[in-house]
């Protein structure tokens, strides 16, 4: 059940990338000369890629290839601020971000599909988020459902602001 949401997010992610280029992926949208300080694709996809290793690891898989580097953590963590990057000096290249995102999401989907149902009933190991998401199943349903779609909505709005239209 949880993997179904992740698969929908995968397809939507792919469609949102139409028209996203190395020149615009890390830029704030600008409408009528006014810069809009809102999350752009570089930040959204980089940020989301941080969570897939947790899913794979907590479901008993080998997440070693998905563990983010300290540099990725620094610019994409939940406490990081999305910034306009006109010179391409803040964020990794688009291809690198998207490789991490799609590889991680596909491995998370595989882990979700092969996990035993009992694994989802285990206590969420993250104490700070346990009150909202008491089990691993609840946490991972959020990670690949609401969390991804919330941020993909930001990319959808960004696309419209820069003139790419809906995906």
N, C-alpha and C positions, 0 to 999 in steps of 0.2 A: 504494500500500500504506500509506503513512504517513497519507494523508488519511482512510483508513477509520477509523483510531483517533480522529482528530480529530472525525470526524462522530459517532462513538459518544459521545465526550465532550460534544459539543454537545447531543445529545439528553438525556444524563444531567444536564447542567447545567440545562436547562430544567425537568426534573422536580424537581430539588432545590429549585427556587425556590418551589414551591407552599407557601403559608403563610408565606413570608418577607416581612416587612413593613418599612416605614421605622422602625417602633418596635423591631423585634427584630434587624435584620440586622447590627448592629455591637455586639451585646451578648454577653457571656460567658453560657454556660448556667449555670443554678443548679439544683442537685438537693439536696433536703432541706436547704435553707438554705446549702449549700456552693457557692460560685462555682467553676466549672471553667475554669481558665486554658488555653484551647485556641482555635485559630483559628476565627473566626466567618466568616459569608459575606462581610462587607465586606472583610475582609483577604484571604480566599482569592481571590475574584474580582478584586479590585484587583491583587493580586500576580500572578496568572496573566496579566492583561492587559498586563503589562510586556513579555512575551516575543514577542508576535505581530509587532511591528514588525521584530524581528530576522529572523524567518522570511521575511517578505515582502521585506525589503531584501536579504537574502543570496541570495534566489532571483531577484533582478533586478527586483523590483516597486517601485512608489512607496509607501513606508511613511510618508510625511510626515504624513499624518493620524492615524497610529497612535503616533507618538513620544510617550511619556509626558511630562507636564509635570514640572518639578522637584518640585512639591508631591506629585504622584502617586508619584514615585520615593522621596521622603522617607518616606512612610508605608507604602509597599508593597514596598520593595526586599527582597532576600534577607537583609539585615542588620537590617531593621526588626522591631520587636517588636509583635505583635498586642496591643492593649489594649482593655479594656472602654470603650465610648463611650456612656454613658447620656444625655448631653446633646447628642449629635450634633455635637460640636465638633472631633473628630479626623479623621473620615473624610468623604469627599465623599458626597453623597446617593446612595441606592441606585440610582435611575434612571441617574445619571451613571456609576456604576461598571459597571452592567450594560450600558449602551450601549457603553462602551469595550470591555468583555469580548466581547460578541457581535459587534460590528463587527470587532474584531481577529481573533477566531477565524474568522469567515467569510472574511475576506480572506486569512488564513493558509491555510485550506483551498483557496481558489481558487489561491493561489500554488503550493501543493503539487501540485495536480492538473494544473497547466499547465507545471510545470517539466520541463525535459529531464532524463532519467535521469542524464546525465553530471554535472549540477550537484550531485547528491547525493554524488558521489565526491570532490568538492573537499575540501581540508583544512579542518578546523574553524578558523575565524579566531580563536577564543577560546583562547589558549594555556593558561590555567589549567585549562580543562575538556578539553583535547585528549587527555590520557592516558585519560580515561574514554570520550570520544566523539571519535574521531579524524577523522571526516568530518562535513560539513554534514548528510548524511543521518542519521547516527547521532545528532547533536545534535538535529535537528528531530524525529526519531522519539521522542526522550525528551521534548522540550518539549510535544508534543501527545498523547503517550501516557502514559508513566509519571508525568511531572511533574503533568499535569492530574489524572489519576486519583488520585494520592496526595493531592492537596489536596481533590478532591471527596469523598474518603473522610472527610476532616475535617468537611466540611459535613454529610455523612450522619450522622456520630456526633453532631454538634451538634444536628441536627434531632431525634434520638431523645431527647437530654438535655432539650430544651425542650418535649418532648411532641408534636412534629409527626409522629413515626413515620417509617417508611421512605418513600422517594420512589418 
